[in-house]
Amino acid sequence: MFNFSGLFEIFWRFSLNIAVIMVLVRWLYYTRTRKKNYLFTYILISSIVFLLCYLLENVTLQVGFALGLFAIFGIIRYRTNAISIKEMTYLFLIIGVSVINSLADVSINIAEILFSNAVIIVVTFGLEKVWLIRHVEEKTIVYDRLDLIKPEHYDELVKDIRERTGIDKITRIGVGKIDFTRNQCNLKVYFDIPGISDEETISMEDLRDDDD
């Protein structure tokens, strides 16, 4: 019932996989976005995909099963908030790493597996930390001072948003839907430093209650 060689195999493969995933999502992704919800999701999805692929490796659906996972997770749309392109890319990335580490058979040596993981980390690092060093974040806020959305009051608008939200280095602000009956509008704020909330849409009241 107990196959210690098999246990060692799944242990080192899972350890390698979780180490690579932590570098990708905890270091490279989270330090950029500060989105804890996606961090939680990526780690758990990676773990379950790895275990599913590894434990079902001997099934005749090996390749088809792996491609099926890509298709299933590729069309996932969370009903609460839409997944941005970057988050979807990281989701595809961690699924791919998990499939590679779990389905690589005996004909592929450890050095090739390590090289594949290293290439993924290096390329992701190069894009996040070197090439795309200037990262522009976007937040949509519900704003309650319509008198400041006029073009001639732009500087005052930037100052007010900076003081009330704590968002620094604002590059530009776009005005969206305006509701005169409620005396509020939607503003898209673009800035260089990651935002203070994990949500894509926030209000002034939410900013005061945010614990992150």
TORBA-500364 format. One line per 3 residues: number of its first residue (from 1); for each residue x, y, z of C-alpha. Coordinates in steps of 0.25 Angstrom, whole numbers. Each point is the difference from the previous one (the first is absolute). Layout:
REM TORBA-500364
NUM) X/Y/Z | ...
END
This chain:
REM TORBA-500364
1) 0/0/0 | 12/9/3 | 9/4/-12
4) 11/8/6 | 7/3/-13 | -13/5/-5
7) -2/8/12 | 14/6/-2 | -3/3/-15
10) -13/8/3 | 6/7/12 | 12/6/-8
13) -9/3/-12 | -10/7/9 | 11/8/8
16) 6/4/-13 | -13/5/-6 | -5/7/13
19) 14/7/1 | -1/5/-15 | -15/4/2
22) 4/8/13 | 11/7/-8 | -10/4/-11
25) -12/4/8 | 5/4/14 | 13/7/-5
28) -2/5/-14 | -15/1/0 | -5/4/14
31) 12/11/2 | -6/7/-13 | -15/-1/3
34) -2/-3/15 | -13/-8/-4 | -1/-10/11
37) -12/-7/-6 | 7/-4/-13 | 12/-4/8
40) -9/-10/8 | -6/-5/-13 | 12/-2/-8
43) 7/-8/11 | -12/-9/2 | -3/-2/-15
46) 15/-4/-2 | 0/-10/11 | -13/-7/-4
49) 4/0/-15 | 13/-6/3 | -6/-11/9
52) -11/-3/-10 | 10/-1/-12 | 10/-8/8
55) -10/-10/6 | -7/-2/-13 | 13/-1/-8
58) -2/-15/-3 | -14/3/-6 | 0/-2/-15
61) -5/15/-1 | 13/6/4 | 2/10/-11
64) -15/2/-2 | -2/2/15 | 11/11/1
67) -6/7/-12 | -14/-1/6 | 5/7/12
70) 6/11/-8 | -14/2/-7 | -8/-1/13
73) 8/10/8 | 2/9/-13 | -15/2/-1
76) -2/3/15 | -8/13/2 | -2/3/15
79) -14/6/2 | 4/11/10 | 12/7/-7
82) 5/-2/-14 | 15/-6/-1 | 9/10/-6
85) 10/-4/-11 | 12/0/9 | -7/-9/11
88) -5/-9/-11 | 14/-1/-5 | 5/-4/13
91) -11/-10/2 | 4/-7/-13 | 15/1/4
94) -2/-7/13 | -9/-11/-6 | 11/-2/-11
97) 11/-1/11 | -8/-10/8 | -3/-9/-12
100) 15/0/-5 | 5/-4/14 | -11/-11/2
103) -1/-6/-14 | 15/0/-4 | 3/-15/-1
106) 13/-8/2 | 5/3/-14 | 2/14/5
109) 11/2/10 | 0/9/12 | 10/10/-6
112) -10/2/-12 | -12/2/10 | 9/10/9
115) 4/7/-13 | -14/2/-5 | -4/6/14
118) 12/9/0 | -4/5/-14 | -14/3/5
121) 5/8/12 | 11/8/-8 | -9/4/-11
124) -11/4/10 | 10/7/9 | 5/8/-13
127) -13/4/-3 | -5/5/13 | 13/5/6
130) 9/5/-11 | -8/3/-13 | -13/4/6
133) 6/7/12 | -10/12/-1 | -13/-7/3
136) -13/9/-1 | -12/-5/8 | -14/4/-2
139) -11/2/11 | -15/4/-2 | -5/8/11
142) -14/6/3 | 2/15/1 | -9/10/7
145) 5/14/-4 | -5/3/-14 | 5/14/1
148) 14/-5/-1 | -2/-8/-13 | 1/12/-9
151) 13/1/-8 | 4/13/6 | -1/-6/14
154) 9/-12/-4 | 11/3/10 | -9/2/11
157) -7/-14/-3 | 14/-7/0 | 3/7/13
160) -13/-4/6 | 1/-15/-4 | 14/-1/5
163) -4/6/14 | -12/-9/1 | 5/-13/-5
166) 15/1/3 | 3/-4/-15 | 13/7/-4
169) 6/2/-14 | -13/2/-7 | 3/0/-15
172) -14/3/-5 | -15/0/3 | -11/-4/-9
175) -15/4/2 | -10/-11/-2 | -15/-1/3
178) -6/13/7 | -12/-1/9 | -5/14/2
181) -12/-5/9 | 9/-6/10 | 11/10/-2
184) 11/-10/-3 | 8/-6/-12 | 10/-11/-3
187) 14/4/-2 | 11/-9/-5 | 13/3/7
190) 13/-4/-6 | 13/0/8 | 14/-6/1
193) -1/-7/14 | -9/-12/3 | -13/4/6
196) -5/-1/15 | -11/-9/-3 | -2/-14/-6
199) -13/4/-7 | -1/6/-14 | -11/9/4
202) 0/8/13 | -8/12/7 | 5/10/9
205) -7/-7/12 | 7/-13/-4 | 14/7/1
208) -3/4/14 | -3/-14/4 | 11/-8/-8
211) 8/-8/9 | 11/-5/-11
END
